[in-house]
Amino acid sequence: MAYDTNTELRNQMMYSIYVRNHTKEGTFTAIIPDLPRIKALGTDIIWLMPIHPIGELMRKGEAGSPYAIKDYRGINPAYGTLEDFKMLVDAIHANDMKCIIDVVYNHTSPDSVLVEEHPEWFYRRPNGKMGNKVGEWYDIVDLDYSHQDLWDYQIETLKMWSEIVDGYRCDVASLVPQEFWLRARKEVAEVNPDTLWLAESVHPHFLREHRDRGNVGLSDNEVFEAFDITYD
């Protein structure tokens, strides 16, 4: 746990929702009628898998992976509108639950808004082309956190969503610099001091491979400096 983690989280239950598959409609508003059932299971926190637009370039399958995000500040139009999303979050709160959303800050889709506007913010292979450090993730390109302007953009994005949601589940958090997460936690707390931070950590073998290549690979101990909860 981080130094200011609320220890009551130990007794709370989380329920993950993949909007695309949770209902026949696959939309935000279609989830709302199911919230009382989810609450009756003992749920305290709903984690929504990525809600943002999915990239089209190098897509995996017809619909694409929600972890190949095109715009961190946008809403996947297949799920509905921003107003629909806010309606869902309001309904989650009305059912006495919190809502956290997925944050995928290690990488974007190859045709993302950031690739278009800030190609300098991306990892480059020896041949100079954008790419990623995990070969089978062919539908994404890795971000390069040596750029402080990228930190500013990402944290401003988190602060924007913190006006609506209660926290974040951070995808492969171990591959993003610890200092970034520490700063993000501090600045997001200015918007919502009760923000919940859940990290997806990574198994030691994978981390060792990244460290041996000179890449970021945070241990669980390092991740816990900035996060309330982690899981492998």
C-alpha positions in Angstrom: 0.0 0.0 0.0 1.0 3.6 -0.5 1.6 5.6 2.7 -1.9 7.2 2.5 -3.8 4.1 1.3 -7.2 3.7 2.9 -6.9 0.3 4.7 -10.7 -0.2 4.4 -10.0 -1.2 0.8 -8.9 -4.6 2.2 -12.6 -5.5 2.9 -14.0 -4.3 -0.4 -15.0 -6.3 -3.5 -14.4 -5.3 -7.1 -16.4 -6.3 -10.2 -14.8 -5.9 -13.7 -17.0 -5.0 -16.7 -16.1 -5.3 -20.4 -18.7 -2.9 -21.9 -18.6 -4.6 -25.3 -19.5 -8.0 -24.0 -21.5 -7.3 -20.8 -24.9 -6.9 -22.5 -26.4 -7.7 -25.9 -26.3 -4.0 -26.8 -22.7 -3.5 -25.6 -23.3 0.1 -24.4 -22.9 2.1 -21.3 -26.6 2.7 -20.8 -27.4 -1.0 -21.2 -25.4 -1.8 -18.1 -27.5 0.4 -15.9 -30.4 -2.0 -15.3 -27.9 -4.7 -14.2 -26.4 -2.5 -11.5 -28.7 -3.7 -8.6 -27.8 -7.3 -9.3 -24.1 -6.4 -9.3 -24.5 -4.5 -6.1 -26.3 -7.5 -4.5 -23.3 -9.7 -5.1 -21.5 -7.5 -2.5 -19.7 -5.3 -5.0 -18.2 -2.0 -3.8 -16.2 -1.0 -6.8 -16.9 -1.4 -10.6 -13.8 -1.4 -12.8 -14.7 -0.6 -16.4 -12.2 -2.0 -19.0 -11.0 0.7 -21.5 -13.8 3.1 -22.5 -11.8 5.0 -25.2 -11.8 4.8 -29.0 -9.9 1.8 -30.4 -7.3 2.3 -33.1 -7.9 1.0 -36.6 -4.3 0.5 -37.8 -3.0 -3.0 -37.2 -6.2 -4.0 -35.4 -6.4 -7.4 -33.8 -9.6 -8.8 -35.2 -12.6 -6.9 -36.6 -13.4 -5.0 -33.5 -9.9 -4.5 -32.2 -8.4 -4.7 -28.7 -9.6 -2.0 -26.2 -6.0 -1.8 -25.0 -5.0 -0.3 -28.4 -6.3 3.1 -27.5 -6.6 5.9 -30.1 -7.6 8.8 -27.8 -7.2 8.9 -24.0 -9.6 11.8 -23.8 -12.3 10.3 -26.0 -15.2 7.8 -25.7 -15.6 4.7 -27.8 -18.6 5.6 -30.0 -19.7 2.0 -30.0 -20.4 2.3 -26.3 -22.2 5.6 -26.5 -21.5 9.2 -25.8 -19.7 11.1 -23.0 -23.2 11.9 -21.6 -24.1 8.2 -21.6 -20.9 7.4 -19.7 -21.6 10.1 -17.1 -25.1 8.6 -16.8 -23.6 5.2 -16.1 -21.2 6.6 -13.5 -24.0 8.5 -11.8 -26.1 5.2 -11.7 -23.1 3.3 -10.2 -22.9 6.0 -7.5 -26.6 5.8 -6.9 -26.2 2.1 -6.3 -23.6 2.9 -3.6 -20.6 1.7 -5.6 -17.5 3.5 -6.9 -16.4 3.5 -10.6 -12.8 3.2 -11.8 -11.6 3.1 -15.4 -8.7 1.5 -17.2 -5.6 3.6 -17.8 -3.3 2.2 -20.5 -0.3 4.5 -20.3 2.4 2.2 -21.5 1.3 2.4 -25.2 -1.3 3.6 -27.7 -2.6 2.4 -31.0 -0.2 3.1 -34.0 -2.8 5.6 -35.3 -3.5 7.4 -32.0 -4.0 11.1 -31.5 -0.6 11.3 -29.8 1.2 9.5 -32.7 -0.4 12.1 -34.9 0.3 15.1 -32.7 3.5 14.1 -30.9 5.5 11.4 -32.7 8.5 12.4 -30.6 6.8 10.9 -27.5 7.2 7.3 -28.7 9.8 4.6 -28.4 11.9 4.0 -31.5 13.5 0.8 -32.6 17.1 0.9 -33.8 15.9 1.4 -37.4 14.1 4.6 -36.2 10.6 3.3 -36.6 8.0 3.3 -33.8 7.3 0.0 -32.2 7.0 -1.8 -28.9 9.2 -3.8 -26.5 6.9 -6.9 -26.5 6.8 -8.3 -30.0 3.4 -10.1 -29.9 1.7 -6.8 -29.0 1.7 -5.8 -32.7 -1.3 -3.5 -32.5 0.4 -1.0 -30.2 3.4 1.4 -30.0 5.1 2.2 -26.8 5.3 5.6 -25.2 8.7 7.1 -24.2 8.5 8.7 -20.7 11.8 10.5 -21.1 9.7 13.4 -22.4 8.3 15.6 -19.6 5.7 17.1 -21.8 4.2 13.6 -22.1 4.0 13.4 -18.3 2.1 16.7 -18.3 -0.4 15.5 -20.9 -1.1 12.2 -19.2 -1.6 13.7 -15.8 -3.9 16.4 -17.2 -5.9 13.6 -18.8 -6.2 11.8 -15.4 -7.3 15.0 -13.7 -9.9 15.5 -16.4 -11.4 12.0 -15.8 -11.1 12.5 -12.1 -13.9 15.0 -12.3 -16.2 12.0 -13.2 -14.7 8.7 -11.9 -13.3 7.5 -8.5 -10.0 5.9 -9.6 -7.9 4.0 -12.1 -6.8 0.5 -12.9 -3.4 1.0 -14.6 -2.4 -1.5 -17.3 1.1 -2.9 -17.0 1.9 -0.2 -14.5 5.3 -1.9 -13.9 6.5 -0.7 -17.3 5.9 3.0 -16.6 8.4 5.0 -14.5 7.7 5.0 -10.7 8.3 8.8 -10.6 5.5 9.3 -13.1 3.0 7.4 -10.9 4.1 9.2 -7.8 3.6 12.6 -9.4 0.3 11.5 -10.9 -1.0 10.3 -7.5 -0.1 13.6 -5.9 -1.6 15.8 -8.6 -4.8 13.8 -9.1 -5.4 14.0 -5.3 -5.8 17.8 -5.8 -9.0 16.9 -7.8 -10.1 13.9 -5.8 -8.1 13.0 -2.6 -9.9 9.7 -2.4 -8.8 8.4 -5.8 -8.3 4.7 -5.9 -5.2 3.4 -7.6 -5.1 -0.2 -8.8 -1.9 -1.5 -10.6 -1.5 -4.4 -12.9 1.9 -5.6 -11.9 4.0 -8.1 -13.9 5.6 -11.4 -13.0 9.4 -11.4 -12.2 10.6 -13.2 -15.3 9.0 -10.5 -17.5 10.4 -7.7 -15.4 13.9 -9.2 -15.5 13.8 -9.3 -19.3 12.9 -5.6 -19.4 15.5 -4.6 -16.9 18.2 -6.6 -18.7 17.4 -4.6 -21.8 17.6 -1.3 -19.9 13.9 -0.7 -19.8 11.6 0.2 -16.9 10.5 -2.9 -14.9 9.1 -2.0 -11.5 9.0 -4.5 -8.7 5.8 -4.9 -6.7 7.6 -3.0 -3.9 8.3 -0.1 -6.2 4.7 -0.1 -7.6 3.3 -0.1 -4.0 4.9 3.3 -3.4 2.3 4.9 -5.6 -0.6 2.4 -5.7 -3.2 1.2 -3.2 -3.7 -2.3 -4.7 -1.7 -4.4 -7.1 -2.3 -7.8 -8.8 -0.2 -9.9 -11.1 
